[in-house]
Amino acid sequence: MKPNTDTQIVKKEPLEWLVMYSNSGDVGILDDLEIKKKESPETGIHDYFVPLDVTRIIVDDKSIERKRLIAGNYIFLQATKEDILKLRQEPPFDATLRFLHPASSPTGCIYIPDEEVQMMRQTVDRLDGEADYFVPSSKVLMISDVVCVLEGKFAGTKGILESVKGHEGGRVIVPLGDVLAVRTPKIPVDDIQILAFATVTDSQSGSYTSRAYKKIRVLTADSEPLLAEKEKEGALSEASEKEARRLMMRYSQLQLTGKIRTMHAEAICNILTALGETESEQFLKFRNMLP
């Protein structure tokens, strides 16, 4: 009987990261974690991430590098909870390593998806100077839009856009849940794509007001002069075409519902008409959203 050589490759999902802290704040734990990582899979510690504050001082004409765990002494470990429990029975981890419990669930633990940790690590690696770490509040993470950086050194970085005025560079916050966050330097607004609009609460009435509605109204206002120029001149100027492409890049991928979806589709159709792309699949897609 011919053996069955067909094998199904099962792709394992990456382990989540458990948030812990060192009650001693001793950076010596880094060496101990590195040893455990090299001994994996025996130890079960697949990887670790420890945010550090690195300063350099001059002593006797020599540059000395000093490291310390940032405020909170956070340590992120990629391992199962069972492996962590075993690790905490060994010195020096038994005396220093502690679980970071969420305030709402003192008996629980905080887990962070692998994608978020990798995004944080990549962002920190791309910074030229000291990382601007901070503990985010719900207010910080609720006031701004979810964005992705399209160009430049931080291309591919996803996070939360801090408020910007006009076309000044925008800073992107890369959060790890509500535990930790880091800021990028200012990034040109044209290099930032909005992935999702934030929702803010009206403190006066307690109702929810979508920032998306306000943004789409602005998009509609921006699209109408472009359409008028096309109808009058027969074609857009170089500057107007550049603006139309910028608007498409920033707003065409939004996923919206209800009345605002229709407004969005109409504005995008206006822009594509101004660009002379009424035969494109993209135009047909948005035209089919109209009543």
C-alpha positions in Angstrom: 0.0 0.0 0.0 1.4 3.3 -1.0 2.0 5.6 1.9 0.3 8.9 2.0 2.9 11.5 1.5 0.5 14.5 1.6 1.2 16.4 4.8 -0.8 19.4 5.9 1.3 22.3 7.2 -0.4 23.9 10.1 0.6 27.5 10.6 0.8 28.3 14.3 -0.4 31.7 15.5 2.4 33.6 17.3 2.1 33.6 21.0 0.7 36.6 22.8 2.9 38.6 25.1 2.4 38.6 28.9 2.9 42.0 30.6 5.0 41.8 33.7 7.3 44.1 35.7 10.4 44.0 37.8 10.0 45.1 41.3 13.7 45.8 41.6 14.2 47.7 38.4 17.6 46.0 38.0 18.7 45.9 34.3 20.7 42.8 35.2 17.5 40.9 34.5 18.2 41.4 30.8 21.2 39.1 30.8 19.1 36.5 32.7 16.3 36.7 30.1 18.7 36.4 27.2 20.0 33.2 28.7 16.5 31.9 29.0 15.7 32.9 25.4 18.8 31.0 24.1 17.7 27.9 26.1 14.2 28.0 24.5 12.2 25.8 23.8 13.4 24.1 26.9 12.5 27.1 29.0 9.5 28.1 27.0 10.6 31.7 26.8 10.5 32.5 23.1 11.3 36.2 23.3 11.3 39.2 25.5 11.0 43.0 25.1 12.2 45.4 27.8 11.7 49.1 27.1 14.8 51.0 28.3 16.0 54.5 29.0 19.5 54.8 27.8 21.7 57.8 28.7 25.4 58.4 28.0 27.6 60.4 30.4 31.3 61.4 30.2 33.5 60.2 33.0 37.2 60.8 32.8 36.9 61.6 29.1 35.2 58.3 28.5 31.6 57.8 27.3 29.7 55.5 29.7 26.3 54.1 28.7 23.7 53.7 31.5 20.5 51.8 31.1 17.5 51.7 33.3 14.0 50.2 33.0 11.5 52.9 32.2 8.9 54.0 34.7 6.8 51.0 35.5 9.7 48.6 35.0 7.7 46.9 32.3 8.8 43.5 30.9 7.0 41.8 28.0 7.5 38.0 27.7 6.4 35.8 24.8 5.6 32.6 26.6 2.7 30.6 28.0 1.4 31.4 31.4 2.5 27.9 32.6 6.1 28.6 31.4 6.1 32.0 33.2 4.9 30.3 36.4 7.9 27.9 36.2 10.2 30.7 35.5 9.1 32.6 38.6 10.2 29.7 40.7 13.8 30.2 39.7 16.2 32.8 41.0 16.6 35.7 40.3 13.1 35.8 38.7 11.4 34.5 41.9 12.5 37.7 43.7 11.9 40.3 41.0 9.4 39.2 38.3 5.8 40.1 39.0 2.5 39.9 37.1 1.0 43.2 36.0 -2.7 42.9 36.8 -5.3 45.1 35.2 -7.1 47.3 37.8 -10.5 45.9 36.7 -9.4 42.3 37.2 -6.9 41.9 40.1 -6.8 38.1 39.5 -6.2 38.4 35.8 -3.2 39.1 33.6 -2.6 41.5 30.7 -1.8 40.0 27.3 -0.7 41.9 24.2 -1.0 40.6 20.6 2.3 39.8 18.9 1.5 42.3 16.1 1.4 45.2 18.6 4.7 44.3 20.2 6.5 44.0 16.9 5.1 47.3 15.8 6.4 48.9 19.0 9.8 47.3 18.6 10.2 48.4 15.0 9.1 52.0 15.9 11.7 52.2 18.7 14.4 50.8 16.5 13.8 53.5 13.9 14.1 56.4 16.3 17.3 58.4 16.1 17.2 59.6 19.7 15.6 58.7 23.0 12.3 56.9 22.8 9.4 59.0 24.1 7.6 56.4 26.2 4.5 57.2 28.2 1.6 55.4 29.9 -1.5 56.2 27.7 -4.8 57.2 29.2 -8.1 56.4 27.7 -8.5 60.0 26.7 -5.2 60.0 24.7 -6.3 56.9 22.8 -9.8 58.0 22.1 -9.3 61.5 20.7 -7.5 60.7 17.5 -7.7 58.6 14.3 -6.2 55.2 13.6 -3.5 55.8 10.9 -0.8 54.2 8.9 2.4 55.9 7.7 2.9 55.4 4.0 6.3 56.8 3.2 9.6 57.6 4.8 11.6 56.0 7.6 8.4 55.0 9.6 6.6 53.5 6.6 4.3 50.7 7.7 3.9 52.0 11.2 0.3 51.9 12.5 -0.9 53.8 15.5 -3.0 56.7 16.8 -2.6 60.2 15.2 -2.2 63.0 17.7 -4.1 66.2 16.8 -2.4 68.3 14.2 -3.3 71.7 12.8 -3.2 72.4 9.1 -0.5 70.5 7.2 2.0 70.4 10.0 3.7 67.1 10.6 1.7 64.7 12.6 3.0 62.5 15.4 1.9 58.9 15.6 1.4 57.2 18.9 2.1 53.5 18.8 0.3 51.9 21.8 0.6 48.5 23.6 -2.9 48.3 24.8 -3.4 50.7 27.6 -0.1 49.7 29.3 2.5 51.6 27.3 3.0 53.8 24.2 5.7 55.5 22.3 5.6 58.6 20.0 7.2 59.0 16.6 8.8 62.3 15.5 6.6 64.5 13.3 5.7 62.9 10.0 4.5 64.9 7.0 0.7 64.8 6.9 0.7 63.7 3.2 2.6 60.5 4.3 -0.2 59.5 6.8 -3.2 57.5 5.7 -6.3 57.4 7.9 -7.5 53.9 8.5 -10.4 54.6 10.9 -11.9 57.6 12.5 -12.0 58.0 16.2 -15.3 58.5 18.0 -15.6 61.1 20.7 -18.1 61.6 23.4 -20.2 64.8 23.7 -19.8 65.6 27.5 -22.7 67.9 27.4 -25.4 65.5 26.1 -23.6 62.1 26.7 -24.3 61.2 23.1 -21.6 59.9 20.7 -20.6 62.1 17.8 -18.6 60.6 14.9 -15.6 62.6 13.8 -16.0 60.7 10.5 -19.1 62.8 9.7 -17.2 66.0 10.1 -14.2 64.7 8.1 -16.5 63.5 5.2 -18.2 66.9 5.1 -14.7 68.4 4.7 -13.9 65.8 2.0 -17.1 66.7 0.2 -16.2 70.4 0.3 -12.8 69.6 -1.1 -14.1 67.5 -3.9 -16.6 70.0 -5.3 -14.0 72.6 -6.5 -12.1 69.8 -8.2 -15.2 68.7 -10.1 -16.1 72.3 -11.0 -12.5 72.8 -12.4 -12.8 69.7 -14.5 -16.2 70.8 -15.9 -14.9 74.3 -16.6 -11.4 73.7 -17.9 -11.7 70.1 -19.2 -8.8 68.9 -17.1 -7.3 69.5 -13.7 -4.2 71.6 -13.2 -1.1 69.8 -11.9 -1.6 71.2 -8.4 -5.3 70.1 -8.4 -4.5 66.7 -9.7 -1.9 66.2 -6.9 -4.5 67.3 -4.4 -7.1 64.9 -5.8 -4.6 62.0 -5.6 -3.8 62.9 -2.1 -7.5 62.9 -1.1 -7.9 59.5 -2.8 -4.9 58.0 -1.0 -6.1 59.2 2.4 -9.8 58.6 2.2 -10.7 55.9 -0.4 -10.1 52.9 1.9 -12.5 53.9 4.7 -15.1 51.4 5.7 -18.3 53.4 6.6 -22.0 52.7 7.1 -25.3 54.5 7.0 -25.8 58.0 5.6 -22.1 58.9 5.9 -21.3 56.0 3.6 -23.3 57.6 0.9 -21.7 61.0 1.5 -18.3 59.4 1.3 -19.1 57.5 -1.9 -20.4 60.7 -3.6 -17.3 62.7 -2.7 -15.0 59.9 -4.0 -17.0 59.8 -7.2 -16.6 63.5 -7.6 -12.9 63.2 -7.2 -12.6 60.3 -9.7 -14.8 62.2 -12.2 -12.5 65.2 -11.8 -9.5 62.9 -12.5 -11.3 61.5 -15.6 -11.4 58.0 -14.2 -15.1 57.3 -14.6 -14.4 54.0 -16.4 -12.3 52.6 -13.6 -13.3 49.7 -11.3 -12.9 52.0 -8.3 -15.4 54.5 -9.7 -17.9 51.8 -10.4 -17.5 50.4 -6.9 -18.3 53.8 -5.3 -21.1 54.6 -7.8 -22.8 51.4 -6.8 -22.9 52.6 -3.2 -25.1 55.6 -4.3 -28.9 55.3 -4.1 
